[in-house]
């Protein structure tokens, strides 16, 4: 889940640079590659380093295919950016793997499988301050009783550009994440069966605020089609999530650096 949230945060920061652009008249393609370092799962005090790979195709009509979000449609004008999409939710394993969120400390908790989800993302430029919102709903996974319930996640953000000049562009934003009862229970709760199979005591999480934090992004053009970007994302887990027995550290920090080529 952390890797996906980091990519989503990075995408929301990139909206700051895209808010002044209209939909391209031609097809657009982009490829990205980099590396990230983040907690093994939301609430973990272990860290993992792994590759960041992805791409995006945007048609002249706003239809896009994005490895971060999925298949969707987007619209942009001078102030408003809007998109809706269908893709895959985050996932978590109960063992250590270099390319997947999760940890062997979660042994017995079971795997949270990725499942289909729908999303809506919008932002509006209020004279230099970007107000953003992302709403995602993951569908039910019938094969997993403990971790397969449908859930909904909402992110609200405020961002602005701090610097734009010879040394690139620096953007910052603050954000809050919210989830329904099923979201909090899936990612932070411990059911009776999970408690019997793991080292954690039973915990029933309620709906509400998941985390609050900020991110800082620096983007530096290398050439006409290539740019280098870095992102620092810091989140502090709120009460319903922070009190979970699986949470070892409430302050979660992630960093990422990547090169993106657009053509």
ABEGO torsion letter per residue (X at the ends): XAAAAAAAAAAAAAAAAAAABBBBABBBBBBBBBBBBBBABBGBABBBBBBBBBBBBBBAAGBBBBAAAEBBBBBBBAABBBBBBBBBBBBBBABBBAABBEBAAABGAEBBBBBBBBBBBBBBBBGGBBBBBBBBBBBBBAABAAAABBBBBBBBBBBBBABBBAAEBBBBBBBBBBBBAAAAAAAABBBAAAAAABABBBBBBBBEBABBBBBBBBBBBABAABBBBBBBBBBBBBAAAAABAABABABBBBBBBBBBBBX
